[in-house]
Amino acid sequence: MDELTQFFKMISDETRLRIMVLLYHQRLCVCEICGITGISQPNVSKHLAKLRDKGFVKDERQEQFIFYSLNVEELVFKDVLKTVINNIENYPILKEDMQRLKNADKFLEACKC
């Protein structure tokens, strides 16, 4: 039950929910997440650290970049995220994030990590 409670605490924050929805689709670097969401690097890093500490994301260093990916194995958690994504038309900010996700590479190219 504790893991379920932790999951809902994590996605109850708008920034963390946005990050998890993005990572549901692909692994991303901090600078890509910042570029897509328009959220500052310190703020994104703080939320990624919380998600990583709770085990909901994992990180992988690749050259000078650290890429983050979703680390959700629990079927219930995946279903919750999938339901949000399947109803993305109801959530304009998530819909905008998905549009910008298509150009995530441009944010990585501009990264000064």
MODELLER restraints for C-alpha pairs under 7 A, 6 or more apart:
rsr = mdl.restraints
at = mdl.atoms
rsr.add(forms.Gaussian(group=physical.xy_distance, feature=features.Distance(at['CA:10:A'], at['CA:16:A']), mean=6.32, stdev=0.5))
rsr.add(forms.Gaussian(group=physical.xy_distance, feature=features.Distance(at['CA:11:A'], at['CA:17:A']), mean=4.61, stdev=0.5))
rsr.add(forms.Gaussian(group=physical.xy_distance, feature=features.Distance(at['CA:16:A'], at['CA:47:A']), mean=6.06, stdev=0.5))
rsr.add(forms.Gaussian(group=physical.xy_distance, feature=features.Distance(at['CA:18:A'], at['CA:94:A']), mean=6.44, stdev=0.5))
rsr.add(forms.Gaussian(group=physical.xy_distance, feature=features.Distance(at['CA:20:A'], at['CA:70:A']), mean=6.70, stdev=0.5))
rsr.add(forms.Gaussian(group=physical.xy_distance, feature=features.Distance(at['CA:21:A'], at['CA:81:A']), mean=6.74, stdev=0.5))
rsr.add(forms.Gaussian(group=physical.xy_distance, feature=features.Distance(at['CA:23:A'], at['CA:69:A']), mean=5.42, stdev=0.5))
rsr.add(forms.Gaussian(group=physical.xy_distance, feature=features.Distance(at['CA:23:A'], at['CA:70:A']), mean=5.28, stdev=0.5))
rsr.add(forms.Gaussian(group=physical.xy_distance, feature=features.Distance(at['CA:24:A'], at['CA:70:A']), mean=5.90, stdev=0.5))
rsr.add(forms.Gaussian(group=physical.xy_distance, feature=features.Distance(at['CA:26:A'], at['CA:69:A']), mean=6.77, stdev=0.5))
rsr.add(forms.Gaussian(group=physical.xy_distance, feature=features.Distance(at['CA:27:A'], at['CA:67:A']), mean=6.12, stdev=0.5))
rsr.add(forms.Gaussian(group=physical.xy_distance, feature=features.Distance(at['CA:27:A'], at['CA:68:A']), mean=5.32, stdev=0.5))
rsr.add(forms.Gaussian(group=physical.xy_distance, feature=features.Distance(at['CA:27:A'], at['CA:69:A']), mean=4.42, stdev=0.5))
rsr.add(forms.Gaussian(group=physical.xy_distance, feature=features.Distance(at['CA:28:A'], at['CA:67:A']), mean=5.14, stdev=0.5))
rsr.add(forms.Gaussian(group=physical.xy_distance, feature=features.Distance(at['CA:28:A'], at['CA:68:A']), mean=5.35, stdev=0.5))
rsr.add(forms.Gaussian(group=physical.xy_distance, feature=features.Distance(at['CA:28:A'], at['CA:69:A']), mean=6.71, stdev=0.5))
rsr.add(forms.Gaussian(group=physical.xy_distance, feature=features.Distance(at['CA:29:A'], at['CA:65:A']), mean=6.56, stdev=0.5))
rsr.add(forms.Gaussian(group=physical.xy_distance, feature=features.Distance(at['CA:29:A'], at['CA:66:A']), mean=5.74, stdev=0.5))
rsr.add(forms.Gaussian(group=physical.xy_distance, feature=features.Distance(at['CA:29:A'], at['CA:67:A']), mean=4.38, stdev=0.5))
rsr.add(forms.Gaussian(group=physical.xy_distance, feature=features.Distance(at['CA:29:A'], at['CA:68:A']), mean=6.08, stdev=0.5))
rsr.add(forms.Gaussian(group=physical.xy_distance, feature=features.Distance(at['CA:30:A'], at['CA:41:A']), mean=6.90, stdev=0.5))
rsr.add(forms.Gaussian(group=physical.xy_distance, feature=features.Distance(at['CA:30:A'], at['CA:44:A']), mean=6.94, stdev=0.5))
rsr.add(forms.Gaussian(group=physical.xy_distance, feature=features.Distance(at['CA:30:A'], at['CA:45:A']), mean=6.90, stdev=0.5))
rsr.add(forms.Gaussian(group=physical.xy_distance, feature=features.Distance(at['CA:31:A'], at['CA:41:A']), mean=6.98, stdev=0.5))
rsr.add(forms.Gaussian(group=physical.xy_distance, feature=features.Distance(at['CA:31:A'], at['CA:107:A']), mean=6.28, stdev=0.5))
rsr.add(forms.Gaussian(group=physical.xy_distance, feature=features.Distance(at['CA:31:A'], at['CA:108:A']), mean=6.18, stdev=0.5))
rsr.add(forms.Gaussian(group=physical.xy_distance, feature=features.Distance(at['CA:31:A'], at['CA:111:A']), mean=5.73, stdev=0.5))
rsr.add(forms.Gaussian(group=physical.xy_distance, feature=features.Distance(at['CA:32:A'], at['CA:104:A']), mean=5.64, stdev=0.5))
rsr.add(forms.Gaussian(group=physical.xy_distance, feature=features.Distance(at['CA:32:A'], at['CA:107:A']), mean=4.94, stdev=0.5))
rsr.add(forms.Gaussian(group=physical.xy_distance, feature=features.Distance(at['CA:32:A'], at['CA:108:A']), mean=5.52, stdev=0.5))
rsr.add(forms.Gaussian(group=physical.xy_distance, feature=features.Distance(at['CA:34:A'], at['CA:40:A']), mean=5.99, stdev=0.5))
rsr.add(forms.Gaussian(group=physical.xy_distance, feature=features.Distance(at['CA:34:A'], at['CA:41:A']), mean=5.94, stdev=0.5))
rsr.add(forms.Gaussian(group=physical.xy_distance, feature=features.Distance(at['CA:34:A'], at['CA:44:A']), mean=6.71, stdev=0.5))
rsr.add(forms.Gaussian(group=physical.xy_distance, feature=features.Distance(at['CA:35:A'], at['CA:107:A']), mean=5.66, stdev=0.5))
rsr.add(forms.Gaussian(group=physical.xy_distance, feature=features.Distance(at['CA:36:A'], at['CA:97:A']), mean=5.87, stdev=0.5))
rsr.add(forms.Gaussian(group=physical.xy_distance, feature=features.Distance(at['CA:36:A'], at['CA:100:A']), mean=5.42, stdev=0.5))
rsr.add(forms.Gaussian(group=physical.xy_distance, feature=features.Distance(at['CA:36:A'], at['CA:101:A']), mean=6.18, stdev=0.5))
rsr.add(forms.Gaussian(group=physical.xy_distance, feature=features.Distance(at['CA:36:A'], at['CA:104:A']), mean=6.85, stdev=0.5))
rsr.add(forms.Gaussian(group=physical.xy_distance, feature=features.Distance(at['CA:37:A'], at['CA:97:A']), mean=6.11, stdev=0.5))
rsr.add(forms.Gaussian(group=physical.xy_distance, feature=features.Distance(at['CA:51:A'], at['CA:57:A']), mean=5.66, stdev=0.5))
rsr.add(forms.Gaussian(group=physical.xy_distance, feature=features.Distance(at['CA:52:A'], at['CA:58:A']), mean=5.77, stdev=0.5))
rsr.add(forms.Gaussian(group=physical.xy_distance, feature=features.Distance(at['CA:55:A'], at['CA:71:A']), mean=6.66, stdev=0.5))
rsr.add(forms.Gaussian(group=physical.xy_distance, feature=features.Distance(at['CA:56:A'], at['CA:70:A']), mean=6.16, stdev=0.5))
rsr.add(forms.Gaussian(group=physical.xy_distance, feature=features.Distance(at['CA:56:A'], at['CA:71:A']), mean=4.85, stdev=0.5))
rsr.add(forms.Gaussian(group=physical.xy_distance, feature=features.Distance(at['CA:56:A'], at['CA:72:A']), mean=5.58, stdev=0.5))
rsr.add(forms.Gaussian(group=physical.xy_distance, feature=features.Distance(at['CA:57:A'], at['CA:68:A']), mean=6.47, stdev=0.5))
rsr.add(forms.Gaussian(group=physical.xy_distance, feature=features.Distance(at['CA:57:A'], at['CA:69:A']), mean=5.50, stdev=0.5))
rsr.add(forms.Gaussian(group=physical.xy_distance, feature=features.Distance(at['CA:57:A'], at['CA:70:A']), mean=4.47, stdev=0.5))
rsr.add(forms.Gaussian(group=physical.xy_distance, feature=features.Distance(at['CA:57:A'], at['CA:71:A']), mean=4.57, stdev=0.5))
rsr.add(forms.Gaussian(group=physical.xy_distance, feature=features.Distance(at['CA:58:A'], at['CA:68:A']), mean=5.62, stdev=0.5))
rsr.add(forms.Gaussian(group=physical.xy_distance, feature=features.Distance(at['CA:58:A'], at['CA:69:A']), mean=5.52, stdev=0.5))
rsr.add(forms.Gaussian(group=physical.xy_distance, feature=features.Distance(at['CA:58:A'], at['CA:70:A']), mean=6.45, stdev=0.5))
rsr.add(forms.Gaussian(group=physical.xy_distance, feature=features.Distance(at['CA:58:A'], at['CA:71:A']), mean=5.92, stdev=0.5))
rsr.add(forms.Gaussian(group=physical.xy_distance, feature=features.Distance(at['CA:59:A'], at['CA:66:A']), mean=6.31, stdev=0.5))
rsr.add(forms.Gaussian(group=physical.xy_distance, feature=features.Distance(at['CA:59:A'], at['CA:67:A']), mean=5.50, stdev=0.5))
rsr.add(forms.Gaussian(group=physical.xy_distance, feature=features.Distance(at['CA:59:A'], at['CA:68:A']), mean=4.43, stdev=0.5))
rsr.add(forms.Gaussian(group=physical.xy_distance, feature=features.Distance(at['CA:59:A'], at['CA:69:A']), mean=6.43, stdev=0.5))
rsr.add(forms.Gaussian(group=physical.xy_distance, feature=features.Distance(at['CA:60:A'], at['CA:66:A']), mean=5.49, stdev=0.5))
rsr.add(forms.Gaussian(group=physical.xy_distance, feature=features.Distance(at['CA:60:A'], at['CA:67:A']), mean=5.25, stdev=0.5))
rsr.add(forms.Gaussian(group=physical.xy_distance, feature=features.Distance(at['CA:60:A'], at['CA:68:A']), mean=6.47, stdev=0.5))
rsr.add(forms.Gaussian(group=physical.xy_distance, feature=features.Distance(at['CA:61:A'], at['CA:67:A']), mean=6.23, stdev=0.5))
rsr.add(forms.Gaussian(group=physical.xy_distance, feature=features.Distance(at['CA:65:A'], at['CA:113:A']), mean=6.82, stdev=0.5))
rsr.add(forms.Gaussian(group=physical.xy_distance, feature=features.Distance(at['CA:72:A'], at['CA:78:A']), mean=6.58, stdev=0.5))
rsr.add(forms.Gaussian(group=physical.xy_distance, feature=features.Distance(at['CA:88:A'], at['CA:94:A']), mean=6.43, stdev=0.5))
rsr.add(forms.Gaussian(group=physical.xy_distance, feature=features.Distance(at['CA:88:A'], at['CA:95:A']), mean=5.73, stdev=0.5))
rsr.add(forms.Gaussian(group=physical.xy_distance, feature=features.Distance(at['CA:89:A'], at['CA:95:A']), mean=6.40, stdev=0.5))
